[in-house]
Amino acid sequence: MTPTIAQRLWLEPATLTPDERRRLLAARAAFGLFTLLPSVALAAAAFGSSIALPSLVAAVLSFVVAFVVLLSYDRIGALAKSLAATAGVLVISTFVLFQPRGELYAVLHVGLVFYVCFFFTRRRAMLQLTVLFTLIAAVSIFSADGAAHAAEVMLLYAGAFVGTAAITLVLRHRLIDALAAAERTSATLDAFFLHAPAGFGFLDCDLRHVRVNDALAEIMDLERDEIEGRLLSEVAPINAPLLVPLARRAIDSGEPVLGAEIRNADGRCHLVSYYPIPGRHGIVGVGTAVTDITHLKDVEQRLEETNQSLTVLATTDELTGLPNRRMLAEQLDLALARARRGGLGVAVLCLDLDRFKEINDSLGHAVGDDLLVEVARRLRAGARETDVVARYGGDEFVILLADLDVQAAPELAATVVERLRSAMADPFAIGPVELQAEASIGVALYPLDSRDAKGLLAAADAEMYAGKTVISRVA
C-alpha cells in the first residue's frame, strides 16, 4: 500500500507493513530535519544580525528538498536519503560561509550526522559521512584564518562527528534489535490470536471492540468488521447485563474476571473471561477470551444422568422398583441415628410370603416374579407415605417405620401390620390364575428389642418365622 499525501503529512492514520512503515519513518525524519535545520538557522541569523541572500536561498532549497523527499521517497528510493543529507550539508555550509560569525552554524552538522547514522546502513553511512566530512572540511578550510585554524576546526569537527556517529550507531543497533524482537513477538502473538480455536478480542475502556479474531466472530455469528468498532452491549445485547459489569469490574479492579458462563440464543454454552490490559498510565482496556463449552456441558449432563441411573440401579430392586437391601440399610442407619439423638422409636417389619417356592416350582418363575411385583405394589399402598418398603431378597420384604413416639410405637406398628394383612387378603390375578398369598410378618422395635440395625432385623426375622402360615392355589 502506498501512503497518501495526507497520511505522509500525519493528517490521516496509515496501515502499513513493517518495511513500508520504516521507509515512511525515514522520509518523515528527513522532512522534519531539513525543515527544522534551516528554520533554526534563519531564526539564529535574524537574532544575530541579518540574513544573507545565499543563506535565504539555501533555506528555501532545504524546504523544497524536504517536501520532495517526503512526497517522492517511494519512487526515488535510497536516493531520497542521500539527496537530503547532501542538501543539508550544502545548506549549513552556506550559512557557515555567508553569515557573520558563520562558524557558529557548524554545530547544526551534528543533526545531519545523527540522521545519516540512524537511517542509513552502516556501509552507506560510512560512505555518506566521508562525503559530508569532505564537504565540511572544504568549507572549513575556505572560511578559516590560516592552516592552523583550519586544522583546529577540522579536528574539533572530526571529534564531534565521530562521537555523535558512535553513539547513534550503538543506539540504532539496540533499537533495531529491540524492534526485531518486538516484531517477532508481535508476529507470534498475532499468529496465536488470529488462528486460536478460542475466541479472543481486545476492548478499550469504553468496552468498544478494537480487535477480534475469527473464532470470536464465529461464536458471535457476525463478521469481524461487524464487531470491531462496536460496543459490547451492541454486539451481545442478550448477555450484556451480565458481561458489561464483569468487563467493567476487570477494568476498575485491575484483576481478571474468570469463567463467567453464558448461554446464547441458539442454546450453545460459552465460558467468558476478562483480563485487564495495563498501559503506561493505567489500564487501557480488557482482553476477552471466549471458549465454547457446549460439548463439555453435554458430556457433564450425560455423566450426571448416568450417575443418577447408576445410583438408582445400585439402590433399587430391578424387579419391583422398591428400595433394595443396600438402600434399606442406609435408611435404617439414618433412622436409628435420628432416634438416638431425639429419643424416638423405630419399628422394623419383616414380611415373607409363605410357600413361595411352590409357586415357582409349579407355575414357573415368570408367574412368581409377577406375584412379587403385585405384592410390592400392595405393600406400598398399605404402608404409610413416610414408611420405607424394601425388597430384602427373594420373597422377603422389610417395612421401616421411622421417627415414632417410643410409647406409641408398638400400637402404630400393629396398625401397620393389620393394614398390610388387609392389603394382602384379596387374591392376586396373575395371568390366567388367581393366587391367594398369605404372609408371615415379624415386628422388632427400637429401643425395646435391639439398639442396632443388625439386631432389629434379626429380631423381626425371628418373629416372622415363628408365625409362618400357608399359601395356596384357589383357582
N, C-alpha and C positions, 0 to 999 in steps of 0.2 A: 504493500500500500504506500502510495506517495502522499506525504502530508500536504494539506492545502496551505495557502498563504496565511490564512487565519490561524491554523494550527502551528505554523512555524513562528508566528508572532505572539504565541501564548494566548491567543484570543479564544481558542476552542481546544478542548481536550483531544488527544490523539491516541489511538490504539495501534501500537506498532510492535513489530518483532524486536527482540533484543538488539540485533545488528542495526536495524533501522533507527532504533532509539538512540544508540551510541552515535551514529552519524549525525542525527539531528542535534544531539547534545553538543558535539564538536562544532557544528555550524553556529549554534546559538552562542557558544562560548566565544567564537571568533567575532560574531556580531557584537556581543557585549563588550569584548576587549577593545575592538577597533572603533567603537563609538565612544567608549569611556576614555581611552588614552588621548585622543585629540581634544575631547571636551575638557579634560583636566589641564592639558597643555594650554588651551585657549584661555581657560579661566586664570591660570597662573600668569600668562602673558598679560592679560587685561589688568590684573592686580599689580604686576611689576612695573610696566612702563607702557608699551604699545605692542600691537600685534603686527609683525612684519607681513607684507603681502605674500611672500613664499610660504610662510607658516600657515596663513589662512587657506591658501590653495591646497597645501598638503593636508590640512584638516578636512577640507571638503572631499578631497580624494579618498581619505580614510573612511569617511562616512559612506561614500559611494561603494568602495570595496566591501565594507561590512554588509551592505544590503545585497550586493551581488553574490557574496558568499552564502548568505542566508537563503536567498531565493533560488540559487542555482547549484547548490552543493551536490544535489543528487545527479546533476548532469555533468559537472566538471570534475567530480570525484576528488581524488587526493590533491589535485592541482589547487583546489579551493584553499586548503590549509597553507600550502606553500605560498600562494599568492597573498594571502592575508598576512602571513609572517613577514614576507619581504616588504610588502607595502607598509607594515607597521614600522620596520626599521627605517625606511625612507622618510616616513612622516616625522619620527622622532629626530632623525638626523637633520632634517630641515630646520626643526626648532633649535637644535644644538648649534647649527651653522649661522642662522639668521636672526635669532633672538638675542637681545642683550643678556649677558650672563647665561649664554646658551648651555654651558656645561652643567647647569642645574637640571636640565631636562633629560640628561642621560640616565637618571635614575629610573625613568619610565621603561628602559630596556629590560628591567627585571620582570615586568609583566609579560613581555614577549618571550623571555627565556622560560618562564613558567608555562606559558601556553604551548610552546614547542615541545618541551619535555613531557608535558602531560598528555597531549593529544597526538603526538607522532610516535611511530615505532622507534625503538632505540636506535636502529641503524639510520633511519631517516632523520631522527632528531639530531644525531651527531653531525650528519651532513648539513642540515639546515643551520645548526649552531655555528658550524665553521663558516658558512656563507655570511651569517649575521655578524659574527665576530670580525670577519674580514671587512665588511662594510663599516662597522663601528670603528675599527682601527683606522681605516682610511679617513673617516670623518675626524677622529681624534688627532691624527697627525696634521690634517689640514687646519684644524682650529687651535692647535696647541701653540704655545710660545716657545718653540725650540724642541730639539730632540729629547732632552732630559724630561721636559714637561710631558711630551707625548708618551715617553716610556712609562712615566709615573702613572699617567691616566690609564694606559693600556693594562698595566699590572693591576690597578685597582678594579678596572672593568673585568679582567680575567678572573680575579679572586671572587668578585661578587657573582659573576655568571656561573663559575664552577660550583660555588656553594649553593646557589639557587637551583642549579641543574641537579646536583646530587640529592638535595632534599626533595625536590619534585619527583625525581626518578624513584626514590625509595617510597615516597607517598603513593605514586602511581602504581608501583608494583604491589603494595599492600592492598590498595583499593581494588586492583584488578583481581587479586586472589580472593578478596572478600566478595567481590561481585560474582566471580565464578562459583564460589561456594554457595552464595545465595541463589544463583540461578539453578545450580544442581539441586539444592534443597527445594526450591520452588517447583522445578520440574517433577521431582519425586512426589511432592505433596499434590501437585496438580494431577499427576497420573493416578494417585490414590483417590483423590477427591472425585475426579471425573468418572473413574471406572469401578469404584467400590460398589458392591451389591447393596449396601445400606444407603439410605437417603441422607445426604449431607447438605447443609446450607449455612450461609452467613447472613445475619440480620443486624442492622445498625441499631442505635439506641432508641430509634422511633419504632423498632420492630418492623422495619421495611426490608424485604429480601434484597440483598445486594448480589448474591450469587448462590446458585443451587446446582446440584448435579442431576444427571438424567434419571438416576434411581429415585430421587425425591420427586421429580416431576412426574414420573410414572406412578408413584404412590398417590400423589395428589390428582392424578388423571388430568394433568394440564401440560402444556408445553413450557419449556424453561422461560421463554420470553413472556409468557403469560403470568409467571410468578415473580420474576426479577423486577424490582421497582415497585412492587405492590406490598401493602401491609399484611401482616399475619392474619388480622381479622377479616381481610378481604378475600384471601385465598382459602381460608379454613373457617368459614362462618359458623359451621355446626359445632366445632370443637373450640372455637375462640374463647368462650367463657372459662374453659379450663386452661388452655395453653397460654393465653396472654398473661394472666397473673404469674404463671410459672416462669415464663421468659423474663418478665419484669423483675421477679424476685432474684433471678440469676444475675441480672444487671445491677440491682440495688445492693445485693449482699456480697457480690464477688465470689459466690460459691456455686458450684454446679448443682443443677436440679436433675436428678436421675430417675429414669424408669417410670414416667407417667404413662399409664395405659389408656389408650383411646380406641374407640371403635368407629369406623367410618360408616357412611350411609349404606354402603354395599355389604356391611357386616364384617369386613376384614378388621383385624385387630393389630394395633401397632404400639410399639414402645418408643416414647419420645423423651429425649434428654436435652438439656440446655447447658452450655458451657460458656462462662464469661470470657471475653477476649480482651486482655489488657493492652492498653496503648501507652504512649509516653506520658499522657496526662490523665490516665484513669481508664475505666472500662469504655471500649469503643463499640461494643456490640456483643452479640452472643452467637456461638455456633450451635447448630441443632443437628442431632443425629436421630434418624427415624428408622426403626427396624420392624419389618413385617413379622409378627409372631403368630399369625393366624394358624399356621400349621402346628406350632407348639401348643397353642390353646386347644386345637382339635385333639392333639395327642393327649394333652392333660385331661380333657373331658373324657376321652375314651378310657384312659387309665383309671379315672375316678369311677366311671361306670363299671369297669372291670373289677375294681376293688370292692365296690358295693355288691356286685354279683357274687364275687368270691366270699364276701362276708356272709351273704345270705346262704350260699351253699354250705359254708362251714358251720352255720348256726341254725339251719332249718332242715327239718326232715323232708327228704325229697318226695316221699310218697304222699304224706298227709299235709305238708305245708306247715305243720306245727313246729315250735322250737324243738331242737334236738337235745340230746343228753348234755352236750357242751354248753348250750345256751342256758339250760336249766341250772347247771352247776354255777354259772356266773350269776344268774338271778337269785339263786338260793343264798350264795355268799353275800350278795348285796343286801338281801332282806335280813339276814342274820346280823350283819354289821349295823344296820339301822335299828334293829330290835335291841341290840346290846346298848347302843347309845341312848335310845329313848325309852327303854323299859317296856317294849312292846312284845307281842306274841307272834308266832309264825306257825302255820299248820301245813303239813305235807300229807297229801292223799295219794296213795299208790293204788292203781286200778289195773287189774289183769283179767282178760277175757277167759272164761272157763272153757276148757277143752277146745281151744282154738286150733290145736294141731290136727284134730279130727276133721275140721273144715278143710284145711289144706290138703290132707291126705285123701279125703273122699271127693271133694268138689274141685280141687286144683288151687294152685297158688294165685291164679288170677282172681278167683272168687274171694279168696282170703284177703288179697290186697284191697279189693273193692269194699269188703266188710270193714277193714281197718280205716279206710277213708271215711266211710259213713259214721263209724264210731267216733272218729276225731271231730267230725262236724257236729255231732250231737253233744259231745263233751264240751266243745267250745261254746255251744248255745246254752248248755245247762250251767256253766260256771259264771261267776261274776265278771264284769268288764275288766276289773283290775287284777283278776287271777291269771296266773301263767299256766297254760295247759300244754304239756310237752309229751312227745313220744319218747319214752325212755329206752325202748328197744323191743323188737318182736311185737307181741300183743300187749305190752305193758305201757301204761300211761301214768304220768305224775301230774298232779294239780297242786300248785303252790299258792297258798293264801298268805299274803304278807301284811305287815303293819296292823296287826289285830290288837285289840284290848286283851290283856292277859286273862282277865276273869271271864270275858265273853268268848274267848277263842274256842273252847270245847263246844259250846252251843252253836256257834257260827259254823264250825267245821261239820257238825252233824247236819245242819240245814243244807249245806252244800252237797253233802253225801246223798241226802234224800233227793235233791234236785237232779243229781247225776243218775241216780237209780231210776227216777221218773223218766228222764230223757232216754234211758236205755230200755225202757219197758216195752215199747212198741216193736213189732217185728221189723226186720231190715229187708227191704226188697232189693235183692242182688241178682240182677238179670232175670232168669226165668224162675228163680226160687225165692222163698222168704225164709229168713232165719230168725230164730228167737235167741238172742245173745244175752247171756247173763254175765255179770262181772263180780269179782271179789274186790272189795275196797278196804284198804287199811289206812288208819289215820295215826299220825305222830305229831305231838305239839312241842314247840319250844316255849318256855324252858322246862316243861314238865317231863317230857320223855327223853330229851337229849339236848345238849347245848352246842352241837356242831352238826354240820351238814351230813357227814357220813353216818352219824348216829341216828339222825332223824330219818334218813332214807332206810336204814336197816330196820328201825322200829316199825315204820309204816309197812315195809315189805313183810315183816314177820306177822303183823296183824292181818295183812291181806291173805297170806297163805293159810292162815288159821281159819278163814271163813270161806273157802272155796266152795262154789256151787256148780251147777251143771249147765252146759249149753246144748240145746237140742234142735233138730230139724223139724219144723212144723208143717212144711208144705213142699 
